[in-house]
Amino acid sequence: MFLKKYIKSFFLTILSIIFPEKCLVCDNVLNEKEKYICSHCKDNHLIKQPMKDDYFAPLILFIKDIVVLFRYRCCERAIKSFKFYGQVSIGKRLAKLLAQEIMKKEWAKELDYIVPVPLHKKALRKRGFNQCEIVASVLSKELCVPVESRNLYRIRYNIPQHNLSKEERYENISNNFALKQPPQFKGKTILLIDDVITTCSTLKACCQALKESEDITIYISALSSTRIKF
């Protein structure tokens, strides 16, 4: 047993030398005390209390709080590698960082379900995975809260949002989510997960569907947002 652990440790050390872990934001090599993100980026790029700055005004009526890791331009390379090029390991590392920020919130102890923004079956087949579900699965392990990815669903397939204007995004996604079983979320506290927040249209539509459940409490977390400018 000791020999196996020694051999594993030896090979991990060799791999770390050949392929050193790099910061998810600036791509600089991390030192032995750093994890996922370098100290400089942690001090300068992690978002603090975004709800206080009214960047997410379209969601205020639906949610209690929001946790966002980065401005999108700070982590664009990492997000695109995860979302469009299938580098799932990057998404999981971002999700672990997100979990650390969520655990600083008192309400993290009150969560009943983690709910990823759903993809339509057609989009899921095309991409091969739902990036929000991957983030949610990591958060589930870190926060010890179950993922519920079946109740909230997309009614129809939409064209991709990223090339649309604000008005087109709203029309594209409006009334496109529903709950299969509204009573399941009755009186529950939900953490809704997205990868990138832009116009808030998708999250607003999800919240409107979630509100079909009586006495539901909604929080939101995302890896990044284009709405935060500072």
Disulfide bonds with the S-S distance in Angstrom:
none
